[in-house]
Amino acid sequence: MRPLVLAVPKGRILAECGPLLARAGIMPAPDYTDEDSRRLRFPTDHPGLDVIRVRPFDVATFVAYGAAELGICGGDVLMEFDYPDIYAPLDLGIGACRISVAAPESDTPEDPRRWSAVRVATKYPAVARRHFAARGIAAEVVHLNGAMEIAPGLGLARLIVDLVQTGSTLRANGLRETEVIADVTSRLIVNRTALKTDPERVGAWIARFRSAIEAQPEAA
């Protein structure tokens, strides 16, 4: 029987995944944490599970289309794509951050309820449109994959919607948070079809991750 596949995100959350995977009894190959490694699929010490390392936004896509049965995915990605084929049973309590609206520090504060339209730079077009539509504002979205913080200063957009952890990058680029859209953490996600067709194996890994969460040390 072929191994199940767990998709994990490259970047900042990868390091936070390490202790969680260890508590779940998963030890990937040593080069799993090496960002310079050209391998993308890694065996683990469990013959029934392999790990793939992909871009954070791609984790949900791999799981939704069944290329991976399980994944570790930020809540921001789930909000953006909202795949019906994904089940997200567990909040893993890692990767804490927030999706926020930010504007230039030099802007005169205004009541956004008086706006009818606004141009927004973001890598979360669906989230941004839903957020502003709920306030009766038509959002013209400029879809960027990075460097959102320089968009207002160059006249590309009035506001940005971006993922914020400490806010230091915003401040360094003369921006301030004006609104938090949502606080997010990473979740364990599962392909719904895989859970139905292979409930014993997939369910066993959900149980392992649940135990790993319960064994997580309390923050000081």
C-alpha positions in Angstrom: 0.0 0.0 0.0 1.4 3.4 -1.0 2.3 5.9 1.7 0.0 8.7 2.6 1.3 12.2 1.8 1.5 15.1 4.2 2.0 18.5 2.6 3.9 21.1 4.7 4.6 24.7 3.9 8.0 26.1 3.1 9.2 29.2 4.9 8.6 30.5 8.4 6.1 27.8 9.5 8.4 25.0 8.6 10.5 25.5 11.8 7.4 25.5 13.9 6.2 22.3 12.4 9.3 20.4 13.7 8.3 20.0 17.3 4.7 19.3 16.3 5.7 16.5 13.9 8.0 15.0 16.5 5.2 14.8 19.1 3.0 13.2 16.4 5.7 10.6 15.9 6.9 11.8 12.5 10.6 12.1 11.7 11.3 13.2 8.1 14.6 12.7 6.3 17.3 15.0 7.6 17.3 17.3 4.6 13.6 18.1 5.1 14.5 21.4 6.9 17.3 22.3 4.4 15.8 25.1 2.3 18.6 24.5 -0.3 17.7 20.8 -0.7 16.4 20.2 -4.2 14.2 17.3 -3.0 10.5 18.1 -2.5 9.3 14.7 -1.3 10.9 13.2 1.8 10.4 9.8 3.4 9.8 9.6 7.2 10.6 7.0 9.8 7.0 5.8 9.4 6.7 3.7 6.2 3.1 4.7 5.8 3.8 8.4 5.5 5.8 10.7 3.2 6.2 14.5 3.5 6.2 17.0 0.7 7.4 20.6 1.1 5.6 23.1 -1.0 4.8 26.8 -1.1 2.3 27.8 1.6 -0.4 28.8 -0.9 0.0 25.4 -2.6 -0.6 23.2 0.4 -4.4 23.6 0.1 -4.3 22.9 -3.6 -2.3 19.6 -3.2 -4.8 18.4 -0.6 -7.9 19.6 -2.3 -7.0 17.7 -5.5 -6.0 14.6 -3.7 -2.2 14.8 -4.5 -1.7 14.8 -0.7 -4.1 13.3 1.8 -3.1 15.6 4.7 -1.5 19.0 5.0 -0.5 21.8 7.4 -2.1 25.0 6.1 -2.5 28.5 7.3 -6.0 29.8 8.0 -5.3 32.7 5.6 -4.9 30.2 2.7 -8.2 28.4 3.7 -10.0 31.8 3.8 -8.7 32.7 0.3 -9.5 29.5 -1.5 -12.3 27.9 0.5 -12.0 24.5 -1.2 -15.1 22.3 -0.6 -12.9 19.2 -0.8 -10.9 20.1 2.3 -11.8 19.2 5.9 -9.9 21.2 8.6 -10.4 19.2 11.8 -7.6 20.6 14.0 -6.2 24.0 14.9 -2.5 23.2 15.4 -1.8 26.4 17.4 1.3 27.3 15.3 2.0 30.1 12.8 -0.1 32.7 14.7 -0.6 35.9 12.7 -3.4 38.0 11.3 -4.8 39.3 8.0 -4.9 43.1 8.2 -5.8 46.2 6.3 -2.9 48.7 6.3 -2.7 52.3 5.0 0.2 54.9 4.8 1.0 56.6 8.1 0.7 59.9 6.4 -2.9 59.3 5.4 -5.5 61.4 7.1 -7.8 59.0 9.0 -11.2 58.7 7.4 -14.3 56.8 8.2 -14.3 53.9 5.6 -18.0 53.6 5.9 -18.2 56.7 3.7 -16.2 55.1 0.9 -17.9 53.7 -2.2 -14.8 52.3 -3.8 -11.1 51.7 -3.0 -8.1 50.2 -4.7 -6.3 47.5 -2.7 -3.0 45.7 -3.3 -3.0 42.1 -1.9 -2.2 38.5 -2.5 -5.6 37.7 -1.0 -8.1 39.0 -3.6 -11.0 36.9 -2.5 -10.6 37.8 1.2 -10.2 41.5 0.3 -13.3 41.6 -1.9 -15.4 39.9 0.7 -14.2 42.1 3.5 -14.9 45.4 1.7 -18.1 44.1 0.1 -19.5 43.4 3.6 -19.0 47.1 4.2 -20.7 48.2 1.0 -17.3 49.2 -0.6 -16.3 48.1 -4.1 -12.7 46.9 -4.0 -10.6 47.2 -7.1 -8.0 44.5 -6.3 -4.4 44.7 -7.6 -3.2 41.1 -7.2 0.5 41.0 -6.1 2.5 38.0 -4.8 4.9 40.1 -2.7 6.2 43.6 -1.9 2.7 44.8 -1.0 4.1 47.3 1.4 5.5 49.6 -1.3 2.3 49.7 -3.4 0.7 52.7 -1.6 3.9 54.8 -1.7 4.2 54.2 -5.5 0.5 55.1 -6.1 -0.5 51.6 -7.1 -3.1 51.3 -4.4 -4.5 53.2 -1.5 -4.5 50.3 0.9 -3.0 46.8 1.3 -4.4 43.6 2.7 -1.6 41.4 3.9 -0.5 38.9 6.5 1.0 40.5 9.6 3.0 38.9 12.4 4.8 41.7 14.3 4.0 44.7 12.1 7.6 45.6 11.8 7.6 45.4 8.0 4.6 47.7 7.8 6.3 50.3 10.1 9.5 50.1 8.1 7.6 51.0 5.0 5.6 53.8 6.6 2.3 51.9 7.0 0.0 51.3 9.9 -2.6 48.7 10.5 -6.1 50.1 10.3 -8.2 47.0 10.7 -7.7 43.3 11.5 -9.7 41.1 9.2 -9.0 37.8 11.0 -6.6 36.2 13.4 -5.2 33.0 11.8 -3.2 30.0 12.8 -2.2 26.8 11.0 -4.6 23.9 10.8 -4.4 20.3 9.9 -6.3 19.8 6.7 -7.5 16.5 5.1 -8.8 15.6 1.7 -12.5 14.6 2.3 -12.4 11.8 -0.3 -9.3 10.2 1.3 -11.0 10.3 4.7 -14.0 8.5 3.3 -12.1 5.9 1.3 -9.2 5.3 3.7 -10.7 6.2 7.1 -8.5 3.9 9.2 -5.2 5.3 8.0 -6.2 9.0 7.6 -8.2 8.9 10.9 -5.2 7.5 12.7 -3.0 10.4 11.7 -5.7 12.9 12.7 -5.7 11.2 16.1 -1.9 11.4 16.3 -2.0 15.2 15.6 -4.7 15.6 18.2 -2.5 13.9 20.8 0.4 16.1 19.7 -1.6 19.2 20.3 -2.7 18.1 23.7 1.0 17.3 24.5 2.1 20.8 23.5 3.8 22.6 26.3 2.0 25.6 27.7 3.4 29.0 26.7 5.3 30.7 29.5 
